[in-house]
């Protein structure tokens, strides 16, 4: 079984393609940064208590889910295309 040379070149070119997400997010502001920090801190508390076997795990998990929901809803609202045009 012989591999054709042009197929190997195409495969090599396709495997070295890097697709990057743009880093600039015009909708990201201070409010999202603070909500992200709150969510991250509550997740850290939850995972720390979960590993130690504490009884507070359920309440910490509920706090984390609530913070995540607030962050997600705010993010979705701000990344819609018409958001920046409204303000």
N, C-alpha and C positions, 0 to 999 in steps of 0.2 A: 504494500500500500504506500503510495507516494503522495506526499503533501505538496501541493502546488505552491510555488514561492510567493505568489501574490496573496494567497490566503493567510500565510503566516505574517506577512507585512501588515495586512489589514488588521489581523488579530492583535499584533503588537501595538499598533497605533490606537486601537480601541481600548486596550487595557491600560494605557498610560494617560487616558483622558481624565482630567480632574474637573469636576463641576463644583463650583463654589457658590454658596449662597451669598447674596450681597450683604455686607455688614451694616450698611446704612439703613436704619429704620426710622423714618421721619415721625412715626406715630409714637415712638417710645419717649416717655417724659418722666418727670420726677415721681409722679403718682404711681406709675407702673414699677419704677425702681423700688419704691417703698413697699408696695404690695408683694413684689418678688422676694424682698428680704424677709418680710413677715412669714410668707409661705415657706421659705427655705428654713427659717429658724424653727417653725413649728414641726416641719418634717424631721429636722435634726433631733428635736426633743422626743418626738414619737419613736424614732428608730432607736434612740439611746435607751428609752424606757422599755421598749419591746425586747431588746437584748437582755436587759436585766431581770425581766419577768415581773415587772411592777403591776400593781392593780389599777394604776391610772391609765393604762394603755388605751382603753376604750374612749375615755374623755379626750386624751391627747390626739387620738386618731380622728375623732369628730372635729376637734379644733383645726387639725391639718386639712381635712376635707372642706371645711367651711372657708378657710383662707384660700385654698386652691380654687374653689368655686368663684369667690370674689375676684381673684386675679384673672381667671379665665374669662369671666363675663366682661370685665373691664378691658382686657386685651382684645377680645372679639369686637367690642364696641368701638375701640379706637383704631383698629386696623382696617375697618371698612373704608372703602374709597371715599365716601362722602363725608367722613368725619372731619377731616381737616378743612374742607370747604365750608362747613357749617360754622366754624369758629374763627 
